[in-house]
Amino acid sequence: MIHLSKTRYCQGVQCPKMLWLLDNKIEEYDDGCMNEAVLANGTNVGELARGLFGAYEEIPYRKDDYPGMIQKTKDLIDGGVPVIAEASFQHEGLFCRVDLLRNLGGGAVELYEVKSSTDVKDVYYDDVAFQYYVLSRAGYDVRRAVLVYIDNHYVRHGGIELDKLFCQEDMTDEVRGMQDEVRDNILRFDDCLKQTDEPGDGADEHCFKPYGCGFFDYCTGHLPSPNVFDVAGMRNSTKMKLFKDGVTSFKAILKDGHLTANQQYQVRYALDPSLPPHIETEPIRDFLSTLTYPLAFLDFETINPAVPLYDGTSPYQQLPFQYSLHIVDEEGAAPRHLEFLGNPESDPRRALAERLCADIPEDACTVAYNSAFETRVIDDLAAQFPDLAGDLNHILENFCDIAVPFRAKQYYMREMNGSWSIKQVLPALFPDDDELNYGNLEGVHNGVEAPAVYLQLGEMTHEESAKARKALLAYCGLDTLAMVKLWEKLREAVGIGFVHNNKCTENSAVM
């Protein structure tokens, strides 16, 4: 029976109770804590790294045949195969798969653990130390234990150069020194798993480090709702301190005095649902006066692949592939919609930048929600394409952030739940408008799904690709339509009124 893998071992290091719950109350697990984009990056990086030392043999994963995987590994090692991917080992109920194993002959091996990270994290030592423990006790002489991770200074020119894309951190001495700790941890986890009753371990800093725990809501389910962990914008360390001090309910938190002015809005409004929306007329009016026609409401979508796709790009570099613009040319004019969507088979940035310069009217006031992201994208485009830098920098000269009144709580209502995210603000202000409901979109509903769908376009059939592209355009288009609606709502709140009653016109550019 395999009862402890390297994944479960690292989970136990974070919290032994997590192991018990995974075995006994798996239905309470919330997989929303898992970042699918990070997992996908990890898979892609792991597969690419297999070629780091040339030709290799892979042990395919078979969920119901661990003995077969282990035997196949032994056969390849005994047969002198020099490099094995996903080599499988076990010792007394402990199991691990080694991302990359170098077979030195005579029972001597080197193990390489591949991560999609750009730095070395503490939890990686636990991961590699467990693998060292299993292999050494299975009878192998582990000469080296190495972490392989991404060098984010690498710039692609032509084909991927694996020796330059990856860094290697030799952890051999450190993980050898951790072997007694690994043994003690295994015994501790074994005792925990044998318990009939649920362990009494309470919430603590380990609930968030190194990863968010899918059992957090379960373990804090006894707390009042809402509670300290629902306070938006508060550090986890502060929340945990209040929790340990017994300050958990919103009423207790408000009395305790740890809240910032902005956080107090969330708590006070949650405690008194009868409070009317908080609207600071003069600051909002002052903000609106900074917005001059023509108005260009802009939103980008970007990809940041771990493995650079195009020449001149680096790991995790933000690359815009899509934008949406809603433009209001003058007072009373209906917004017109312009959009661009690239093709992942080639670098979309040049075409996107050229089209953006053409689409945004001269001297327009460009408006974004949380504009730091959009301005950074434009800054990067200007650096990449010096011949377009003049026009791109001119766009930046008159840039405004429509999130300002909501971030400053100049406009706040209970339904915003302390957040100024557009995904919270929009449904709070327009609860019954199906046109503004991201949940009604097909295929793409958020900024995590958009880049994932875009990168998959090349693997789709023509019909699937057309449907996916339509979904991408609809999602990004809703982001800028939402800004127009928020702008109108702010105007209404200070007595300026509605701007128009006409539907916008459409104009698209796709690659």
Secondary structure, 3 states (H helix, E strand, C coil): CCCEEHHHHHHHHHCHHHHHHHHHCHHHCCHHHCCHHHHHHHHHHHHHHCCCCCCCEECCCCCCCHHHHHHHHHHHHHCCCCEEEEEEEEECCEEEEEEEEEEEECCEEEEEEECCCCCCCHHHHHHHHHHHHHHHHCCCEEEEEEEEEECCCCCCCCCCCHHHHEEEEECHHHHHCCHHHHHHHHHHHHHHHHCCCCCCCCCCHHHCCCCCCCCHHHHCCCCCCCEHHHCCCCCHHHHHHHHHCCCCEHHHHHHHCCCCHHHHHHHHHHHCCCCCCEECHHHHHHHHCCCCCCEEEEEEEEECCCCCCCCCCCCCCCEEEEEEEEEECCCCCCCEEEEEECCCCCCCHHHHHHHHHHHCCCCCEEEECCCHHHHHHHHHHHHHCHHHHHHHHHHHCCEEECCHHHHCCCEECHHHCCCCCHHHHHHHHCCCCHHHCHHHCCCCCCCCHHHHHHHCHHHCCHHHHHHHHHHHHHHHHHHHHHHHHHHHHHHHHCCCCCCCCCCCEEEEEEC
